[in-house]
Amino acid sequence: MLTRTQKKIWHLPPLTSASELSQEDLDDDEDEDEEDGDDDTADDDNSIDPELAREKFAELRAQYIVTRDTIKAKGRSHAAAQEEILKLSEVFKQFRLVPKQFDYLVNSMRVMMDRVRTQERLIMKLCVEQCKMPKKNFITLFTGNETSDTWFNAAIAMNKPWSEKLHDVSEEVHRALQINCSRLKKKPA
């Protein structure tokens, strides 16, 4: 007795060695292959035009210099500086970065942010854990004042029980703030 699978195989049409495409279809495929092989200009379209690259890099360099000078003169938060930064980003968008270059840019920014966060955690640990400052007060005072010590002076001036303990860690807090300030306020090269 035959199983189902054997019955299905039994009723299959016989295999033919010939292709199901007609000779005309096969000839058309060969013609298309020959046409594809003759097209050497496709490789030229993907290459970089040195003159165009030179122009784009010159444009990027010029806008970078203008942006840098505006930031030096007026500060990063000034409206003119923000406008120049926007123009620089538009010029920079024209470049297609390969993942390796993009990863380098992103990773360097990530490393800097990790260093800043480490210093911020150290400051929080000193104030909250060692001096028993309430975390809610710390967050309220510290947020927005990461680069100045006005929040720390305000915390000491509150005359709370934990305010007295802040004097003991003031040197470490000021050192961590200085490290953050130097990292956040670095001027572009």
C-alpha positions in Angstrom: 0.0 0.0 0.0 1.3 3.5 -0.9 1.5 6.4 1.6 0.1 9.8 0.8 3.5 11.2 0.0 4.2 8.3 -2.3 0.9 8.7 -4.1 1.6 12.4 -4.6 5.0 11.6 -6.0 3.5 8.9 -8.2 1.2 11.4 -9.8 3.8 14.1 -10.6 4.4 14.8 -14.2 7.7 13.5 -15.6 10.7 15.7 -15.4 11.9 17.1 -18.7 15.5 18.0 -19.4 14.4 20.9 -21.6 13.8 24.3 -20.3 10.2 25.6 -20.3 11.4 28.8 -21.9 11.2 29.0 -25.6 14.4 29.5 -27.7 13.2 33.0 -28.4 13.0 33.9 -24.7 16.5 32.4 -24.1 17.9 34.5 -26.9 16.3 37.7 -25.4 17.9 37.0 -22.1 21.3 36.6 -23.7 20.9 39.9 -25.5 20.0 41.7 -22.2 23.1 40.2 -20.5 25.3 41.5 -23.4 23.8 44.9 -23.0 24.5 45.0 -19.3 28.1 43.9 -19.8 28.8 46.8 -22.3 27.8 49.6 -19.9 31.0 50.9 -18.3 29.6 54.3 -17.7 27.5 53.1 -14.7 30.8 52.8 -12.7 31.7 56.3 -13.5 28.4 57.7 -12.1 29.3 56.3 -8.7 32.8 57.8 -8.5 33.5 61.1 -6.7 34.1 64.2 -8.8 37.2 65.8 -7.2 36.2 69.3 -8.4 32.7 69.0 -6.8 34.2 67.6 -3.6 36.7 70.5 -3.5 33.8 73.0 -3.9 31.7 71.3 -1.2 34.6 71.2 1.3 35.4 74.8 0.6 31.8 75.8 1.2 31.8 73.8 4.5 35.1 75.4 5.6 33.8 78.9 4.9 30.6 78.4 6.7 32.4 76.8 9.6 34.7 79.8 10.0 31.7 82.2 9.9 29.9 80.1 12.5 32.9 79.8 14.7 33.6 83.6 14.6 30.0 84.4 15.3 29.9 82.1 18.3 33.2 83.7 19.6 31.8 87.2 19.2 28.2 86.8 20.3 28.0 83.6 22.2 26.4 80.3 21.3 22.9 81.2 22.5 22.7 84.4 20.5 20.2 84.4 17.6 22.8 85.2 15.0 24.9 82.3 16.2 21.9 79.9 16.1 21.2 81.0 12.5 24.8 80.4 11.5 24.7 76.9 13.2 21.6 76.2 11.2 23.4 77.2 8.0 26.3 75.0 8.9 24.1 72.1 9.5 22.5 72.6 6.1 25.9 72.6 4.4 26.9 69.5 6.4 23.8 67.6 5.3 25.1 67.5 1.8 27.8 65.1 2.8 27.1 61.4 3.0 29.2 60.0 5.8 30.1 56.4 5.8 29.1 54.6 9.0 32.7 54.5 10.2 33.0 58.3 10.1 29.5 58.8 11.5 30.3 56.4 14.4 33.5 58.3 15.2 31.5 61.6 15.5 28.7 60.1 17.6 31.1 58.1 19.8 33.3 61.2 20.6 30.1 63.1 21.6 28.9 60.2 23.6 32.2 59.9 25.5 32.1 63.6 26.3 28.5 63.3 27.6 29.5 60.3 29.7 32.3 62.2 31.4 29.9 65.1 32.2 27.3 62.7 33.6 30.0 61.1 35.7 30.9 64.4 37.3 27.2 65.2 37.8 26.6 61.9 39.5 29.6 62.6 41.7 28.2 66.0 42.7 24.8 64.4 43.4 26.4 61.7 45.5 28.3 64.2 47.6 25.3 66.4 48.2 22.5 63.8 48.6 24.3 60.8 50.1 27.0 62.4 52.2 25.3 65.6 53.2 21.8 64.1 53.4 20.4 66.9 51.1 16.9 65.9 49.9 17.2 64.7 46.3 14.2 66.8 45.3 16.0 70.0 46.5 19.2 68.9 44.7 17.4 68.4 41.4 15.5 71.7 41.7 18.6 73.7 42.4 21.1 71.9 40.1 18.9 71.6 37.0 19.8 74.5 34.7 22.8 75.6 36.8 25.1 72.7 35.9 28.0 75.1 34.9 27.8 77.6 37.8 28.1 77.3 41.6 25.1 79.6 42.3 22.9 76.6 43.1 25.5 75.4 45.6 25.7 78.8 47.3 21.9 78.9 47.4 21.8 75.5 49.0 24.3 76.6 51.7 22.3 79.8 52.3 19.1 77.7 53.0 20.2 77.2 56.6 18.9 73.6 56.7 20.5 70.9 58.8 22.1 69.5 55.7 23.3 73.0 54.6 26.0 72.9 57.3 27.4 69.6 55.9 27.7 71.1 52.4 30.7 73.2 53.7 32.6 69.9 54.2 32.3 68.8 50.6 32.4 72.3 49.0 36.0 71.8 47.6 35.1 68.5 45.9 31.8 70.0 44.5 33.7 73.0 43.1 36.4 70.8 41.5 33.7 68.7 39.8 31.9 71.9 38.6 35.2 73.2 37.2 35.7 70.0 35.3 32.2 70.1 33.9 32.6 73.8 32.9 35.8 73.1 31.1 34.2 70.3 29.1 31.0 72.1 28.3 32.5 75.4 27.5 35.3 74.2 25.3 35.7 76.3 22.2 35.7 74.5 18.8 39.1 74.1 17.2 
